[in-house]
Structure formats: structure tokens, C-alpha cells
Amino acid sequence: GQQLNQSPQSMFIQEGEDVSMNCTSSSIFNTWLWYKQDPGEGPVLLIALYKAGELTSNGRLTAQFGITRKDSFLNISASIPSDVGIYFCAGQQFPGTYKYIFGTGTRLKVLA
Amino acid sequence: EPEVTQTPSHQVTQMGQEVILRCVPISNHLYFYWYRQILGQKVEFLVSFYNNEISEKSEIFDDQFSVERPDGSNFTLKIRSTKLEDSAMYFCASSLADTQYFGPGTRLTVL
């Protein structure tokens, strides 16, 4: 089946640092969503991307839909302790499916 | 802000028993989904539902699983005869179009 590879798998950073993570695939995707998941909770939508090349921000978060439509990245600027969690990308494959394939996740830990 | 809600938050059952997981999607949404997440793993698609029928399902969604929208607000996932490997978090999601919003999940533990 289709795979979305996320990297890094985990990262430890100091509070205030910027963070970058990405998601890659061998397949083309139609839509990319980025979610954050806290332990024992459901994924919370952070950013949605609908067009190749699109760059979208949500506060300190910025995400981009890769030009090739096979990748996406998420940046977090000036990290704070509550950024701790697992970040998942999810891709909806072209054409016309409503199924999202989730990435393997990036576990972020922020040291105060 | 409207949210997807799920009940119960935690369900413990014996192997072979039937369970029904319940979801109330966001009220004006048209598409409904179930996903599952085995502990420590990624979220996996189970099924999508639109216009009162299954529109897509994964290979995980075998004959033991069924979904129903019994009224205008609830969306349920039934597992007929649970197996140990069904233990996971089950997430309901809903969407108006492409952007899916997830509920908090039901943790299913099969003993």
C-alpha cells in the first residue's frame, strides 16, 4: 500500500528553537493535512494544503505543499513547551478518494 | 467551535463479544470516517461513509465490521466478534469536503 515517510522520527529541541519536519512519498497526493496528537487524544488539525506549491501559516506554524505533489513540510517557529506531541502528515491521493493515508509521525519534545 | 464527539472514551470487552462505538459528527458535515490507531503506531483508515452508504473501505474493514448512521446525528462502528488484535484507539472523523476533523477517540481493549 501507499506509504508516507515522515522525518525525523523524533526530535528533542530547546524551547525557542525552530523545528522542521517533512513527509515524502513515491505517489502524488491531492491534499495534505498536518495534525498534532497528544497522548490519548485524537489528531487535531493544524494546517490544510490543497494546491501544489501552496504555503500556509497558522500562527507559528507554516506548511508547504511540495511542487512535485509528493511531499510536504511543516515548520514550527520559536517552539514552546506545549508544542510537545506527535505530528502527523496525512495525504489524500489523487484522484477522488476521501481516504487519508497517515505518515509515520514525528515525536517532538521541547526542553524548557 | 463544533466538534466531533465519541462515546465511550474507553471500552473493555471480552474476546468474541460485540461492541458498538458511537460518534456524533459535526452537524453540517456530509462525509464520515472511522480510523484506528494501534498503540504506538500510525493512524489507519478503516471506512468512509457518504449518502448512507460505504464509499470506500480498507482491507482491515472485513466482515466483522459494519457502520451505520441510524439517525440524523449518530454514526456507529460495530465489531461483531472482537479479537485481541482489535485492541486500539478508534477515531471517528467527519468532513464537509476534503478537510477531516477527528474526534477524541474510543480506546478499545479486548481481553
Interface residues (C-beta under 8 A of the other chain):
Chain A: N30 T31 L33 Y35 G40 E41 G42 P43 V44 L45 A48 Y50 F88 A90 Q92 T97 Y98 K99 Y100 I101 F102 G103 T104 G105
Chain B: V4 Q6 Y31 Y33 Y35 K42 V43 E44 F45 S48 Y50 S55 E56 S58 F91 S95 D98 T99 Q100 Y101 F102 G103 P104 G105 R107
